[in-house]
Amino acid sequence: MVGTGFGLLRSLRVLGNITRNSAGLEMIEARVDTINVAVARLADQTEQLQSRLDRMVTKDELSQTLDVVFERMERGVDARFAHQARSVAALRMMIGQTDELLQRVLDGLESMKNDADGEQNPEWDLTQAS
């Protein structure tokens, strides 16, 4: 009977250990479940951040785009300035030609007046009227 008692005590200890191990396993399983939920949440957050990153413009992309836009604007401004410079040059030439023509006309009128003063045609001179 003593052997049976030892066997029974031993069996009770094994069952006690199994119960404790079972409770420990349940606690570990609960922790694993909590970790799985946290990992899933982190995965979702990572996907959201990656999506936002994919939509963001990098500094290099922004710089390249600005370079292209400003290069076009600069070419347009340079073309306008070149056109304005040609227009101003053409206007200066036209003003110079107009000044020369006006001077010729004035010189011609003065020459005609001098010629008319020298001849003093009696038919045209009203001061010698009888």
C-alpha positions as CSV (number, residue, x, y, z in Angstrom):
1,M,0.0,0.0,0.0
2,V,2.8,2.3,0.6
3,G,3.9,2.0,-3.0
4,T,0.4,2.9,-4.1
5,G,0.5,5.9,-1.9
6,F,3.7,7.1,-3.4
7,G,2.4,6.5,-6.9
8,L,-0.7,8.5,-6.1
9,L,1.3,11.4,-4.6
10,R,3.5,11.3,-7.6
11,S,0.5,11.4,-10.0
12,L,-1.0,14.3,-8.0
13,R,2.3,16.2,-8.4
14,V,2.4,15.6,-12.1
15,L,-1.2,16.7,-12.4
16,G,-0.4,19.8,-10.4
17,N,2.6,20.5,-12.6
18,I,0.4,20.0,-15.7
19,T,-2.2,22.4,-14.3
20,R,0.5,25.0,-13.6
21,N,2.0,24.4,-17.0
22,S,-1.4,24.7,-18.6
23,A,-2.1,28.0,-16.8
24,G,1.4,29.2,-17.9
25,L,0.7,28.2,-21.5
26,E,-2.6,30.0,-21.4
27,M,-0.8,33.1,-20.2
28,I,1.8,32.7,-22.9
29,E,-0.9,32.3,-25.5
30,A,-2.6,35.5,-24.3
31,R,0.7,37.3,-24.6
32,V,1.3,35.9,-28.1
33,D,-2.1,37.0,-29.2
34,T,-1.5,40.5,-27.8
35,I,1.8,40.6,-29.7
36,N,0.1,39.5,-32.9
37,V,-2.4,42.3,-32.5
38,A,0.3,44.8,-32.0
39,V,2.3,43.5,-35.0
40,A,-0.8,43.7,-37.2
41,R,-1.4,47.3,-36.0
42,L,2.2,48.1,-36.8
43,A,1.9,46.5,-40.2
44,D,-1.1,48.7,-40.9
45,Q,0.7,51.8,-39.8
46,T,3.7,50.9,-41.9
47,E,1.5,50.5,-45.0
48,Q,-0.2,53.9,-44.3
49,L,3.2,55.6,-43.9
50,Q,4.6,53.9,-47.0
51,S,1.5,55.1,-49.0
52,R,2.1,58.6,-47.7
53,L,5.8,58.4,-48.6
54,D,4.9,57.2,-52.1
55,R,2.7,60.3,-52.6
56,M,5.2,62.8,-51.2
57,V,7.4,64.8,-53.5
58,T,11.1,64.6,-52.8
59,K,13.4,67.6,-52.5
60,D,15.2,66.5,-55.7
61,E,11.9,66.1,-57.6
62,L,10.8,69.6,-56.5
63,S,14.2,71.1,-57.4
64,Q,14.1,69.5,-60.9
65,T,10.6,70.7,-61.5
66,L,11.4,74.2,-60.4
67,D,14.5,74.2,-62.6
68,V,12.5,73.2,-65.7
69,V,9.8,75.8,-65.0
70,F,12.2,78.6,-64.3
71,E,14.3,77.7,-67.3
72,R,11.2,78.0,-69.6
73,M,10.3,81.3,-67.9
74,E,13.9,82.6,-68.3
75,R,13.9,81.7,-72.0
76,G,10.6,83.5,-72.4
77,V,11.8,86.6,-70.6
78,D,15.1,86.6,-72.6
79,A,13.1,86.3,-75.9
80,R,10.9,89.2,-74.9
81,F,13.9,91.3,-73.9
82,A,15.6,90.5,-77.2
83,H,12.4,91.5,-79.1
84,Q,12.1,94.7,-77.1
85,A,15.7,95.5,-77.8
86,R,15.2,95.0,-81.5
87,S,12.1,97.2,-81.4
88,V,13.9,100.0,-79.5
89,A,16.8,99.8,-82.0
90,A,14.3,100.0,-84.9
91,L,12.5,103.0,-83.3
92,R,15.8,104.8,-82.8
93,M,16.7,104.3,-86.4
94,M,13.2,105.5,-87.5
95,I,13.6,108.6,-85.3
96,G,17.0,109.3,-86.7
97,Q,15.7,109.0,-90.2
98,T,12.7,111.3,-89.3
99,D,15.1,113.9,-87.9
100,E,17.2,113.7,-91.0
101,L,14.1,114.1,-93.2
102,L,12.8,117.0,-91.1
103,Q,16.2,118.7,-91.3
104,R,16.2,118.3,-95.1
105,V,12.6,119.8,-95.3
106,L,13.6,122.7,-93.1
107,D,16.8,123.3,-95.1
108,G,14.7,123.2,-98.3
109,L,12.2,125.7,-96.9
110,E,15.0,128.0,-95.8
111,S,16.6,127.7,-99.2
112,M,13.3,128.5,-100.9
113,K,12.8,131.5,-98.6
114,N,16.3,132.8,-99.3
115,D,15.7,132.3,-103.1
116,A,12.4,134.1,-102.8
117,D,13.9,137.0,-100.8
118,G,16.7,137.4,-103.4
119,E,14.3,137.6,-106.4
120,Q,11.5,139.7,-104.9
121,N,9.3,139.4,-107.9
122,P,7.4,142.7,-108.3
123,E,4.2,140.9,-109.1
124,W,4.3,139.3,-105.7
125,D,5.6,142.3,-103.8
126,L,2.5,144.0,-102.3
127,T,4.6,146.7,-100.5
128,Q,5.2,148.5,-103.8
129,A,1.6,148.8,-104.8
130,S,0.7,152.1,-106.5
